[in-house]
Amino acid sequence: MGQRPRLAYGDGRAYCHYMIAAAALAGGCLLIIAAGLAWTARLVHVGTLDALALAEKVGTPRPVSVLDWPELNLRAVVPQNIPGEPALVLVLVEWPAHRERSATLLLDLGRADQRSLPLLSQWCAARASVSPTRRADGELELRRRQSLERVRGLLIAEDPGVRV
């Protein structure tokens, strides 16, 4: 009465090890599936942002302002490095579909923003496609297409008369 019945293949330790391995494998599979779903959701979100930005721009058949262009490329980024002055940046942009159309923007990125100028410089070096968007009170948002990277600033002036 004091003895437990023995399993046909050992004392059950191997069974326990197999169950732990199976649970770990199942957990790993679930983790990979969750990561794949999260990545897919991110791609859908970015694609939706690009599609919405393009749909907004199609409503303006003959854009007057750079902010009405469906996309732009940064050709040059020139910061003003004067201590005590606003963080002004000159940005030369062009419309990729119409290379003859370009403009110069004067942006105030704000003193506290340390991330925007390096991002603009990277986008310029990579010739990245950027989507401009108007915000309230003269603010401008530039978002790199196919990503969530954004730069926000105050649009001080725009000169659409630059010919390349």
Secondary structure as the mmCIF struct_conf table of DSSP 4:
data_model
#
loop_
_struct_conf.conf_type_id
_struct_conf.id
_struct_conf.beg_label_comp_id
_struct_conf.beg_label_asym_id
_struct_conf.beg_label_seq_id
_struct_conf.end_label_comp_id
_struct_conf.end_label_asym_id
_struct_conf.end_label_seq_id
BEND BEND1 GLN A 3 GLN A 3
HELX_LH_PP_P HELX_LH_PP_P1 ARG A 4 ARG A 6
STRN STRN1 LEU A 7 LEU A 7
TURN_TY1_P TURN_TY1_P1 ALA A 8 TYR A 9
STRN STRN2 GLY A 10 GLY A 10
BEND BEND2 ASP A 11 GLY A 12
HELX_RH_AL_P HELX_RH_AL_P1 ARG A 13 VAL A 58
TURN_TY1_P TURN_TY1_P2 GLY A 59 GLY A 59
BEND BEND3 PRO A 61 ARG A 62
BEND BEND4 SER A 65 SER A 65
HELX_RH_3T_P HELX_RH_3T_P1 VAL A 66 ASP A 68
BEND BEND5 TRP A 69 PRO A 70
STRN STRN3 LEU A 72 PRO A 79
TURN_TY1_P TURN_TY1_P3 PRO A 83 GLY A 84
BEND BEND6 GLU A 85 GLU A 85
STRN STRN4 LEU A 88 TRP A 95
TURN_TY1_P TURN_TY1_P4 PRO A 96 ALA A 97
STRN STRN5 HIS A 98 ASP A 108
TURN_TY1_P TURN_TY1_P5 ARG A 111 ALA A 112
BEND BEND7 ARG A 115 ARG A 115
HELX_RH_AL_P HELX_RH_AL_P2 SER A 116 ALA A 126
TURN_TY1_P TURN_TY1_P6 ARG A 127 ARG A 127
STRN STRN6 SER A 129 ARG A 134
HELX_RH_3T_P HELX_RH_3T_P2 ALA A 136 GLY A 138
STRN STRN7 GLU A 139 ARG A 144
TURN_TY1_P TURN_TY1_P7 ARG A 145 GLN A 146
BEND BEND8 SER A 147 SER A 147
STRN STRN8 ARG A 150 ASP A 159
TURN_TY1_P TURN_TY1_P8 PRO A 160 GLY A 161
STRN STRN9 ARG A 163 ARG A 163
#
